[in-house]
Amino acid sequence: MNNDLAELTELNHDYVASVQNSDVKRFDEILSPDFYCSNPDKSLVDRAAFLQQTAKPVTLKNLTAHDVKIRVLGDFAIIHAATSYTTADGQQAHGRYTDCWAKRNGKWLAVSAHVSR
């Protein structure tokens, strides 16, 4: 389990960094084919739509995750975290996310995300 926790900690870091940097390539590596995301605007997008929206430059800056809680439940894991960031107009803002991961063929892949701001 310690290896899973270390791997999920790194994947969580990569996920947040990929949001900040519009890193479609990294998301393509870590998202499962059946991935879905609930966006802050209440839309639900599949993997293809998520990659399309990720390709657009983000307007927020200094995105960081904190209060990260990783729960490993066998070959399934849930990551809960709070975020802080700076909006395009320079305001400090906060949000939360919950990401679900499944271990498939020995590799952790994100299967679901829910983001609120």
C-alpha positions as semicolon CSV with decimal commas, in nm:
position;residue;x (nm);y (nm);z (nm)
1;M;0,000;0,000;0,000
2;N;0,291;0,239;0,066
3;N;0,395;0,208;-0,299
4;D;0,037;0,282;-0,407
5;L;0,023;0,584;-0,178
6;A;0,353;0,718;-0,313
7;E;0,243;0,660;-0,672
8;L;-0,096;0,825;-0,616
9;T;0,071;1,121;-0,444
10;E;0,287;1,172;-0,753
11;L;-0,008;1,124;-0,988
12;N;-0,210;1,378;-0,790
13;H;0,074;1,627;-0,826
14;D;0,092;1,556;-1,201
15;Y;-0,285;1,598;-1,236
16;V;-0,285;1,942;-1,069
17;A;0,022;2,053;-1,265
18;S;-0,141;1,933;-1,588
19;V;-0,447;2,149;-1,517
20;Q;-0,227;2,453;-1,452
21;N;-0,010;2,394;-1,759
22;S;-0,277;2,267;-2,003
23;D;-0,073;1,947;-2,034
24;V;-0,292;1,733;-2,261
25;K;-0,006;1,488;-2,321
26;R;0,025;1,400;-1,951
27;F;-0,352;1,372;-1,910
28;D;-0,361;1,140;-2,210
29;E;-0,124;0,910;-2,017
30;I;-0,310;0,909;-1,684
31;L;-0,681;0,919;-1,777
32;S;-0,872;0,595;-1,828
33;P;-1,061;0,550;-2,155
34;D;-1,390;0,575;-1,961
35;F;-1,294;0,893;-1,767
36;Y;-1,560;1,153;-1,681
37;C;-1,530;1,490;-1,511
38;S;-1,792;1,704;-1,338
39;N;-1,680;2,061;-1,402
40;P;-1,736;2,364;-1,177
41;D;-2,001;2,489;-1,424
42;K;-2,196;2,166;-1,350
43;S;-2,126;2,014;-1,694
44;L;-2,026;1,650;-1,721
45;V;-1,760;1,580;-1,984
46;D;-1,610;1,257;-2,113
47;R;-1,240;1,198;-2,171
48;A;-1,233;1,350;-2,521
49;A;-1,414;1,666;-2,413
50;F;-1,193;1,693;-2,103
51;L;-0,879;1,677;-2,317
52;Q;-1,026;1,944;-2,548
53;Q;-1,101;2,177;-2,258
54;T;-0,757;2,110;-2,109
55;A;-0,589;2,217;-2,433
56;K;-0,724;2,570;-2,386
57;P;-0,493;2,795;-2,182
58;V;-0,618;2,840;-1,827
59;T;-0,676;3,185;-1,683
60;L;-0,601;3,088;-1,325
61;K;-0,250;3,100;-1,181
62;N;-0,064;2,957;-0,884
63;L;-0,289;2,651;-0,858
64;T;-0,194;2,447;-0,555
65;A;-0,353;2,153;-0,379
66;H;-0,354;2,121;-0,002
67;D;-0,532;1,922;0,267
68;V;-0,487;1,621;0,037
69;K;-0,642;1,299;0,161
70;I;-0,568;0,981;-0,034
71;R;-0,772;0,672;0,045
72;V;-0,656;0,347;-0,111
73;L;-0,930;0,084;-0,120
74;G;-0,765;-0,211;-0,289
75;D;-0,747;-0,140;-0,662
76;F;-0,953;0,177;-0,621
77;A;-0,852;0,507;-0,466
78;I;-1,018;0,837;-0,387
79;I;-0,828;1,162;-0,356
80;H;-0,994;1,457;-0,181
81;A;-0,821;1,795;-0,174
82;A;-0,867;2,168;-0,140
83;T;-0,720;2,409;-0,391
84;S;-0,609;2,768;-0,389
85;Y;-0,535;2,978;-0,694
86;T;-0,528;3,331;-0,833
87;T;-0,803;3,430;-1,078
88;A;-0,739;3,622;-1,400
89;D;-0,829;3,947;-1,224
90;G;-0,580;3,880;-0,942
91;Q;-0,823;3,762;-0,674
92;Q;-0,737;3,477;-0,442
93;A;-0,986;3,189;-0,471
94;H;-1,039;2,840;-0,335
95;G;-1,202;2,519;-0,445
96;R;-1,215;2,146;-0,388
97;Y;-1,181;1,835;-0,598
98;T;-1,237;1,464;-0,566
99;D;-1,060;1,231;-0,807
100;C;-1,121;0,858;-0,833
101;W;-0,849;0,624;-0,954
102;A;-0,858;0,258;-1,054
103;K;-0,560;0,025;-1,077
104;R;-0,585;-0,155;-1,410
105;N;-0,322;-0,401;-1,524
106;G;-0,094;-0,271;-1,248
107;K;-0,128;0,095;-1,350
108;W;-0,327;0,367;-1,170
109;L;-0,559;0,561;-1,402
110;A;-0,797;0,846;-1,322
111;V;-1,154;0,731;-1,386
112;S;-1,350;1,023;-1,247
113;A;-1,309;1,381;-1,127
114;H;-1,537;1,631;-0,960
115;V;-1,424;1,994;-0,936
116;S;-1,591;2,277;-0,744
117;R;-1,492;2,640;-0,712
